Amino acid sequence: MKEGSIKPVTGQGPENLLFLTDEQIRGGIEAFFFAYRAFTADPDEILERMDYGRAHHRALHFIARKPGLNVSALLDILGVTKQSLNRVLRALLADGLVEARIGKRDRRERRLHLTESGAELERRLSEAQRARVRAAYRAAGPQAVAGFRTVLEAMMDDAGSRQFRDMRGAEAAE
């Protein structure tokens, strides 16, 4: 096998990849669960000490990625209820991690920004995750990374796919 190629799992040669058994698919789902548990472990520990949860982390992440995001757009991205997001934002605002600025065009609109403390917390929460993903990508190699990304994108629903492309487009424009 040449360097950088994907090493198939024992008993799963490339010819079988399009015709996976239910057991092979279950194995992939289980791998996904265990990877997600590891991926969220470090931030969960920090969040727990602050009496926050993963919804707070997701809000901080997307506000950091799109400063000036309005509440409606954040609701769309997170796919949560207004009540749930209000509870999360209320805590983040009260603790001085997020600020809501009045919109320049529409003064009724509130644009969300991380404060310096919020940006520092978001960095701490994401640092271990970035390190974990970076190490996994390096270990897997570029072809596996491209394949993994293809699989993740194929799992997204239309709304998620559109939002993901929008996020990537905003990143490319920076």
Steps between C-alpha positions, in 0.01 A plus 500: 500500500652834401562770759208736563235257377207400717557175684177298479364342816571126501249322281391822331690531176430797271271284288260465797478866600183572304324189626539516876313259721276622780766383746769707324270802505429443873876493554530836327220643712667373816832650391319829444350487854835425667682763294235758592534410868876558482452815290270658760675377817744789550250781436238320712737507798553876468129564441394293800716711734318808369154340523469517120419232245574419138237747378709780653807368321319483165369855542847629586650312205264644239506851644881483482484373142251764388534812719193720464269204447142583592291285730279376216801376300644330809164329555513368143857375534447326834158360416373552855185661635489871568438423867808278519723755327366782719597305812853446364545859379363644823773317695776595255391865503465513881846346545658754265604250234273629223372846426200593287560815299227698330489445125633782281223472239218377721519630855256230617748234401756365748837393363696253710871535573735326739657714765869457573407250775266319263768474232746361756248240620416400142873457428544280808197287409610453140874462557492132599249422226718661234803308630306172496369556146841619375670187640233271354526669159879466502478134599236424235657687210352730237295240312332380818432858608337576165295180524394576856389848401303354209326257737415778749362723226295212359343447845382864523142594423437776244488778760820383668676462169400852397613644834829311480566635149413851621747466787770373265425780253532761772831345602634509142405867469704595809 
